[in-house]
């Protein structure tokens, strides 16, 4: 009996367990998944909570509901990964779990403690986040009584989960304050370490133009050295400053601490792997999927879905002694809420940046790429149902996992 061990029952870990349970012979394979938290969060939904569009009940479900029959779920913190011994030590009873193949899907989380002044006495008072359920709920409560002023959204450092989420937050804030009749009392600022609104030039131009039309100011190339919570200032390494009345921070994102304890990651606790196969260059039976992987694509649920689509069949080849194929192309696909019942869509991969056009059917859509439309907004809304009922269960969509140029208008 071969043993496949999956660490993490978040998006990537749950999808890969579901997919491989169907593909692997149950008589020949034992699949075990380890996680320390009982609750699964629909993280894209955190964005909507501060504006009263979602409640906590919309974004939480038990993880056990999505673990397939025949897969053993062990609820325990992970103490240490020992890839040289093909085993993992968990805190529960001090047990060791042996494996033939290991999939690490331990995700990423915010680390406000990594920035001086950020996580001190003003955290969740005049400084908030929306990348955690607690942060989103606290910010929702704060906004209900906030009288206005200068709201600064700041990304401390990249990479972050869902790189478009800070832009979505700003555009939803613009809509929210318009609906509240107080937009004229609110100044919206985006302080980013990037040279523009987004990482890719064409998308940055489109998105930057939309932000400008909405009266949202972008402060590019802003690298936060520390936060002064008493003076309410972000301080750059060059000592320039950005003042705020309300700071919405996207702190440093890092991988799980077990990665550091196990000596497997980079300085942010993300694990280097082959960007096309997710195979570790150091350990021939270790794979890393989802946000835990140090690959040059977005840390987003759509990437995890496309990655698992490519990985599953590739893993079957590899388990049979064949070489893995370079199947994953970095495909990312993200709906971007822009407020007022509209949204945008971007579709890109390692080599092709987001381009305008139609998706998924050339000339037809129904979704527009890099253009606002009501249909794109409904695509974003529908995605929550698809996440819970299709994607998380590892079911395939009638869309290619690899990016297609069909329907895109090359620039």
C-alpha positions in Angstrom: 0.0 0.0 0.0 1.5 3.3 -1.1 1.0 6.3 1.2 0.2 9.8 0.0 0.3 12.4 2.7 -1.2 15.9 2.2 -0.3 18.7 4.7 -3.1 21.3 4.8 -6.8 21.0 4.2 -7.3 24.5 2.7 -8.1 25.1 -0.9 -5.2 23.4 -2.6 -4.9 20.5 -0.2 -8.7 19.7 -0.3 -8.8 19.9 -4.1 -5.8 17.6 -4.6 -7.2 15.0 -2.0 -10.5 14.9 -3.8 -9.0 14.7 -7.3 -6.5 12.0 -6.4 -9.0 9.9 -4.4 -10.9 9.5 -7.6 -7.9 8.9 -9.8 -5.9 6.5 -7.7 -6.7 2.9 -7.0 -8.2 2.7 -3.5 -6.8 -0.8 -3.0 -3.2 0.4 -3.7 -3.2 3.9 -2.2 -3.8 5.3 1.3 -4.4 9.1 1.4 -4.1 11.0 4.6 -4.6 14.8 5.1 -3.5 16.7 8.1 -4.8 20.1 9.3 -5.1 21.8 12.7 -8.2 23.9 12.0 -11.8 22.6 11.8 -13.1 25.5 9.7 -12.7 26.1 6.0 -12.9 29.7 4.9 -13.9 31.1 1.6 -11.2 33.7 1.6 -12.4 35.8 -1.4 -15.5 36.5 0.6 -13.5 38.4 3.3 -13.4 41.3 0.9 -17.1 41.8 1.0 -17.6 41.6 4.8 -16.5 45.1 5.7 -19.1 46.6 3.3 -22.0 44.5 4.6 -22.3 42.4 1.4 -21.4 39.1 3.1 -21.7 37.8 6.7 -19.5 35.3 8.5 -22.0 32.5 7.6 -21.3 33.1 3.9 -17.7 32.3 4.2 -17.3 29.4 6.7 -18.0 25.7 6.5 -16.6 22.6 8.3 -13.5 21.2 6.6 -14.8 17.7 7.2 -17.6 18.3 4.8 -15.2 18.4 1.9 -12.9 15.5 2.7 -13.8 12.6 0.5 -14.7 9.1 1.8 -11.7 6.9 2.0 -9.3 9.8 2.9 -8.1 9.9 6.5 -8.3 13.3 8.1 -6.1 14.0 11.1 -6.7 17.2 13.1 -3.4 18.2 14.6 -0.7 20.9 14.3 2.3 19.8 12.3 5.5 19.9 14.4 8.2 19.0 11.8 8.6 17.8 8.2 11.5 15.4 7.8 11.8 14.9 4.0 15.2 13.1 4.3 13.4 10.4 6.4 10.1 10.5 4.4 8.1 11.3 7.5 6.2 14.1 9.3 5.9 14.6 13.0 2.6 15.9 14.3 1.8 17.3 17.8 -1.1 14.9 18.4 0.5 12.1 20.5 3.9 13.0 19.1 3.2 10.7 16.2 5.2 10.2 13.1 3.4 9.8 9.8 5.4 8.0 7.1 4.8 8.6 3.4 5.8 7.6 -0.1 4.8 10.9 -1.6 4.2 14.2 0.2 2.1 17.1 -0.9 2.6 20.3 1.1 -0.3 22.7 0.9 0.1 24.7 4.1 -0.8 28.0 2.6 0.1 31.6 3.5 -1.0 34.0 6.2 -0.5 37.6 7.1 2.3 38.5 9.5 1.7 42.1 10.8 4.4 41.4 13.4 7.0 41.6 10.6 6.5 45.4 10.3 7.5 47.6 13.2 4.5 49.5 14.6 1.9 47.6 12.6 0.7 45.0 15.1 0.9 47.2 18.3 -1.8 48.9 20.2 -3.7 50.3 17.2 -4.1 47.0 15.5 -7.9 46.6 14.8 -8.5 50.1 16.1 -7.2 52.7 13.6 -5.3 49.9 11.7 -7.2 47.1 10.2 -6.9 44.2 7.7 -9.4 42.2 5.7 -7.3 39.1 5.0 -8.5 37.3 8.1 -12.1 36.7 9.2 -11.4 38.5 12.5 -10.0 41.5 10.6 -12.8 41.7 8.1 -15.5 41.6 10.9 -13.7 44.2 13.0 -13.3 46.5 10.0 -17.1 46.1 9.2 -17.9 47.2 12.7 -15.5 50.1 12.4 -16.9 51.4 9.1 -20.4 51.4 10.5 -19.6 54.4 12.7 -16.6 55.9 10.9 -17.1 59.6 10.1 -14.7 59.8 7.2 -11.2 61.1 6.6 -8.2 59.7 4.8 -8.3 55.9 4.3 -5.0 54.4 3.1 -4.8 50.9 1.8 -1.2 49.7 1.9 0.5 46.6 0.7 3.6 46.1 2.8 5.4 43.6 0.5 4.8 41.2 -2.3 3.9 38.4 -2.9 0.4 38.5 -1.3 -2.6 36.3 -1.5 -4.9 37.5 -4.3 -2.9 40.5 -5.7 -6.0 42.2 -7.0 -7.9 42.2 -3.6 -6.4 45.6 -2.4 -7.7 47.2 -5.6 -11.1 45.6 -5.2 -11.3 46.9 -1.7 -10.6 50.4 -2.8 -13.2 50.3 -5.6 -15.8 48.8 -3.3 -15.0 51.4 -0.7 -15.6 54.1 -3.3 -19.0 52.5 -4.0 -19.8 52.0 -0.3 -19.1 55.6 0.6 -21.1 56.8 -2.3 -24.0 54.7 -1.2 -23.6 56.1 2.3 -23.7 59.7 1.0 -20.3 60.5 2.4 -17.8 59.9 -0.5 -17.0 63.6 -0.4 -15.8 63.1 3.2 -13.4 60.3 2.3 -10.0 60.4 0.6 -9.0 57.0 -0.8 -5.2 56.3 -1.1 -3.4 53.2 -2.4 0.2 53.0 -1.2 1.9 50.2 -3.0 5.4 48.9 -3.4 4.7 48.3 -7.1 5.5 50.9 -9.7 1.8 51.1 -10.6 -1.7 49.8 -9.8 -0.8 46.2 -10.8 2.2 44.0 -11.5 1.7 43.8 -15.3 2.0 46.9 -17.5 -1.2 46.6 -19.6 -3.4 45.6 -16.7 -1.7 48.3 -14.6 -2.6 50.9 -17.1 -6.3 49.8 -17.4 -6.7 49.4 -13.6 -4.8 52.6 -12.9 -7.2 54.5 -15.2 -10.2 53.2 -13.4 -8.8 54.1 -10.0 -8.1 57.6 -11.3 -11.7 57.9 -12.6 -13.0 57.0 -9.2 -10.8 59.6 -7.5 -8.5 57.0 -5.9 -4.9 58.2 -5.6 -2.1 55.7 -6.2 1.3 56.3 -4.4 3.7 53.9 -6.2 7.1 52.5 -5.1 6.2 53.0 -1.4 8.2 50.6 0.7 7.1 50.7 4.4 10.0 50.6 6.9 7.7 51.1 9.9 4.4 52.4 11.0 3.9 55.2 13.6 0.5 54.2 15.1 0.4 57.2 17.4 1.1 59.8 14.7 -0.9 57.7 12.2 1.9 57.6 9.6 3.4 55.1 7.2 7.2 55.7 7.0 9.1 54.8 3.9 12.8 53.6 4.0 13.7 57.0 2.5 11.9 58.6 5.4 9.0 60.0 3.3 5.6 59.5 4.9 2.0 58.9 4.2 -0.5 60.0 6.8 -3.8 58.2 7.4 -6.9 58.4 9.6 -7.8 54.8 8.9 -5.1 52.3 7.7 -6.2 49.2 5.9 -3.1 47.1 5.8 -2.1 44.1 3.7 0.8 42.9 5.9 3.7 40.7 4.8 2.4 37.3 3.7 4.4 34.3 4.8 4.2 30.6 4.7 3.6 28.4 7.7 6.1 28.3 10.5 6.6 24.5 10.1 8.3 25.3 6.8 10.9 27.4 8.7 11.3 24.8 11.4 11.9 22.1 8.8 14.5 24.2 6.9 12.6 23.8 3.6 11.6 27.4 2.6 12.9 30.8 1.6 13.0 33.9 3.8 9.2 34.1 3.6 8.7 30.4 4.3 7.6 29.5 0.8 9.1 26.4 -0.7 10.9 26.5 -4.1 9.6 24.0 -6.6 9.6 23.5 -10.3 7.1 26.0 -11.6 5.6 23.6 -14.2 5.4 20.4 -12.1 5.5 21.6 -8.4 8.1 19.0 -7.7 10.8 19.9 -5.2 14.3 20.1 -6.7 15.7 18.6 -3.5 13.3 15.8 -2.7 12.0 13.6 -5.5 8.8 12.6 -3.7 7.8 16.0 -2.3 5.4 18.4 -4.1 4.1 21.9 -3.0 0.8 23.2 -4.2 -1.2 26.4 -3.6 0.1 29.4 -1.7 2.9 27.5 0.0 4.8 27.2 -3.3 7.4 29.7 -4.3 6.4 30.0 -8.0 6.0 33.3 -10.0 2.3 33.4 -10.3 -0.6 34.7 -8.2 -1.4 33.2 -4.8 -5.1 32.8 -5.6 -7.7 30.1 -5.6 -8.0 30.0 -9.4 -4.3 29.2 -9.7 -4.7 26.4 -7.2 -7.5 25.0 -9.2 -5.7 25.1 -12.5 -2.5 23.8 -10.8 -4.4 20.8 -9.4 -5.9 20.1 -12.8 -2.5 19.9 -14.3 -0.8 18.2 -11.3 -3.3 15.3 -10.9 -2.7 13.5 -14.2 1.0 14.4 -14.0 1.3 12.7 -10.6 -0.2 9.5 -12.0 2.6 9.5 -14.6 5.2 10.1 -12.0 3.9 7.5 -9.6 4.2 5.0 -12.5 7.9 5.8 -13.0 7.5 8.2 -15.9 9.0 11.7 -16.1 6.6 14.6 -15.2 5.6 16.8 -18.1 5.9 20.7 -17.8 2.1 21.0 -17.9 1.3 24.0 -15.7 1.8 27.4 -17.4 1.1 29.7 -14.5 -2.6 30.2 -15.5 -4.4 32.7 -13.3 -8.0 33.9 -13.8 -9.4 36.6 -11.5 -12.7 38.5 -11.3 -12.1 42.0 -10.0 -15.0 43.8 -8.3 -15.1 47.5 -9.3 -18.2 48.6 -7.5 -21.6 49.8 -8.6 -22.6 46.3 -9.7 -19.7 45.9 -12.1 -16.5 44.0 -12.4 -13.5 43.2 -14.5 -11.8 39.9 -15.5 -8.1 39.2 -16.0 -6.7 36.0 -17.5 -2.9 35.4 -17.8 0.0 33.0 -17.2 3.7 33.0 -16.7 4.5 34.4 -20.2 1.4 36.3 -21.2 0.2 39.3 -19.2 -3.5 40.2 -18.9 -5.0 41.4 -22.2 -8.3 42.8 -23.3 -10.8 40.6 -25.1 -13.6 38.1 -24.4 -13.7 35.0 -22.2 -14.1 32.1 -22.5 -15.6 32.1 -26.0 -13.8 34.3 -28.5 -15.9 37.3 -29.6 -18.8 36.1 -27.4 -17.7 36.0 -23.8 -19.9 36.3 -21.9 -17.2 37.9 -19.8 -15.1 40.9 -20.8 -11.4 40.9 -20.2 -10.0 44.2 -18.7 -13.3 45.9 -19.2 -16.0 46.7 -16.6 -19.3 44.9 -17.1 -22.3 43.7 -15.0 -21.7 40.2 -16.3 -18.2 40.2 -14.7 -19.8 41.2 -11.4 -22.2 38.3 -11.6 -19.3 36.0 -12.4 -17.6 37.1 -9.2 -20.9 36.5 -7.3 -21.4 33.1 -8.9 -17.9 32.0 -8.1 -18.7 31.4 -4.4 -21.3 28.8 -5.3 -18.8 27.2 -7.7 -16.1 27.2 -5.1 -18.1 25.3 -2.5 -19.9 22.9 -4.8 -17.4 22.3 -7.7 -13.9 23.5 -7.2 -13.3 22.5 -3.6 -14.6 19.0 -4.4 -12.0 18.6 -7.1 -14.5 18.4 -9.9 -13.4 19.6 -13.4 -14.8 22.6 -15.1 -15.4 22.7 -18.9 -12.5 25.2 -19.2 -8.9 24.4 -20.1 -6.4 24.4 -17.2 -3.8 26.0 -19.5 -4.3 29.5 -20.7 -5.6 30.1 -24.2 -5.0 33.1 -26.4 -8.4 32.6 -28.0 -10.5 35.7 -27.6 -7.7 37.9 -26.5 -6.7 41.1 -28.3 -2.9 41.0 -28.5 -1.3 44.4 -28.0 
